[in-house]
Amino acid sequence: MLFSDKRELLGLYNAVSGKDYKDPGLLEVNTLENAIYMAIKNDLSFVIDSQLSLYEHQSTYSPNLPLRMLLYLADLYADMTKNENLYGKKKVKIPPPQFIIFYNGVERQPDRRILRLSDLYEVEEEEHKLELEAVMLNVNAGHNRELLQSCKTLADYAEYTACIRKYAEEMDTEDAVECAIAECIQEGVLEEFLRKNRAEAKRMSIYEYDQARHIRQEREDARNEGRQEEKRIVAARLAEMGMTAEQIAQAVGETAAVVEGGGLAEASASDEK
């Protein structure tokens, strides 16, 4: 919503690229309205200076972003060349792409990170026949200061997000977003945008915050399950060696009661018996 305004989008592009374009009319926006992968649509794509830029905003890190970018790109090129003769002898010219991911999640990430499609390949290759590199920029407050200083709207969004998280530690999400909006308007942070789009901004912020929190919880649950499985394996092996429940508990960092009566006990108790 913030960068659907061409003036704002041009300012963001200038901050990222180091250019200084003045005319928003130079932007040809071609965002995929109906492209949905993993429940997230293509955020922003546009052509300027004969180059295609694909921008994505992410509040959760995913190593699969280069693959998703490739799918977006294929659809964009298909739309751009739908009236061209792809079987003819004449070259069909296409704008070269660049891929930018704006990350503002709570998981720690460096200011800048390169994500590669080749990192997802099942086998190693001496030379990749197809590569895609996406630049992930951390736009949380305190990161990429030069970039945020070059684009006030992006800096304001970082501050707005930090404000929501601050209040979310003390209250439920809906109240946290409402307090953040009120504070930001008072402090002149995204003031005009929030005044005009208060209800929609609130709805989207609640959804975004809750979705990101849900994904983090799912990942943490998966990690916990993995750790418990490792403990079960270790407990079973120690039981095979004749160790007592108390010794096994100490080794795996659990209580003897958990080893004897919980999921870890099944392996150790049966072997001890």
Salt bridges, closest charged atoms under 4 A:
ASP5 OD2 - ARG7 NH2 3.03
ASP20 OD1 - LYS22 NZ 3.18
GLU33 OE1 - LYS41 NZ 3.58
ASP79 OD1 - LYS82 NZ 3.41
GLU107 OE2 - ARG219 NH1 2.86
ASP111 OD1 - HIS143 ND1 2.67
GLU125 OE1 - HIS128 ND1 3.13
GLU133 OE2 - ARG116 NE 3.13
ASP156 OD2 - LYS152 NZ 2.63
GLU174 OE2 - LYS202 NZ 3.69
GLU178 OE2 - ARG198 NH2 2.42
GLU178 OE1 - LYS202 NZ 3.23
GLU183 OE2 - LYS166 NZ 3.25
GLU191 OE2 - ARG195 NE 3.21
GLU192 OE2 - LYS196 NZ 3.00
GLU200 OE2 - ARG203 NH2 2.67
ASP210 OD1 - ARG213 NH2 2.86
GLU218 OE2 - HIS214 NE2 3.77
GLU220 OE1 - ARG223 NH2 2.88
GLU220 OE2 - ARG227 NH2 3.07
GLU229 OE1 - ARG232 NH2 2.92
GLU254 OE2 - LYS231 NZ 2.85
